[in-house]
């Protein structure tokens, strides 16, 4: 990857290189990191880490994590490693396909898995190959969930962000294997239908499903809502109710 640009995250607290042309992570990655309930000393795996935005936002918020990312595209994996070094946040980045994971990943057992799987099933591919791979689903959503649950320790948490119209696929893949599912709808403005959902589930739990009050990201005009500003600018966590689950 020859051309990259520096993007600011968390109000400039993190400065991360991303492709000048192609897929660039944004608010979804920051919200994914905010929803992960990791605590200092725990381990986190991100499936499809791209340039490392979600993992590094999480590492900025929570100290002393063991962070690992898996990324299929070599140039993005290189950017993630460089971003971790530039921001002094330890992150091990493995290059490989979650459908055929590298041996070191198959031996990994972690407290948390986070993931932002490709949103789109079909359609006209993006002209940039990296963007097309990041956004268009080649590996079925169920395989992402399978890979996550295999790496999780019993009682570990899977946190995912996905388009709202694909929530049924996530819930189907989780059924019978993870419970205490919490769903946070994300809407752009008051009264809008949710375009995204954050989903948290605990491996092996039989806890009930909870549908949380929506997160509205914008107020009048283009201004961020106060709740969204705390998350996207200040690095505040999103409460998915995980601490209340026994």
C-alpha positions, 0 to 999 in steps of 0.5 A: 500500500503506497498512499496513506493518510493520518486520521485522528481518533478520540479527538486526536488522542490517537493518530492512525495511518489509514489508506488514502484510497480504500477502506478507512475505519471510522465511528463504527470501530470506535464504538466497537472498542467502547462496547468491549467490557475488557478490564486491565490484565485481560486478553482481547482478539480482534477478527478483521482488525484492518489498520488496527483502529478498534484495537488501539482505541480499546488499548488507549482506554484500558491499560495492560491488555494483551491485544491481538488482531487478525487481518487477511490483507497484508498492507492493512496488517502492516499499517496496524503494526505501524500504528501500534508502534507509533502510538505506543500501544502493544498489539500483535497483528497476525496476517491470515484468513479466519476461515483458515487461521494461522497455527498461532491463532488456533492455539489462542484462548482469550477473554474477549473477541471484538469484530466488525464483519463486512456488512454487504452480502452482494452488489457492485464491488468497490473499485479499490480491492482493499475496500471491497474485501473489507466491506463485502462478505466473502466469509459467511457471518456465521463463520465469523461467530464460529471463529470468535467462539472457538477463541473465547474462554468459557464465560468470555464476551463477544462484542460485534457491530453490524448493520441492523438488517443483519441482526438475525444472522448474528442471533442465529449464529449465537443461538445455543452457544452464547447467551446474555445477549445485549443489543444496542441499536444505533440511530443517526437521529431521534426518530430514525430507524437504527442503521447499526447494532452493537451486540454483546454475548457471553460464551456458554451463558443462558442469560436472557436477551436484552434490548437496550435503549438506542444510542442516537449519534446526532442532534440537530444539524450535524452536531454529535449528541452528547452521548456520542461525543463522550464516546467518539471524542473522549473515549468513554465506554458504552455500557452494554450491561455486562457487569450486571450479568453473573 
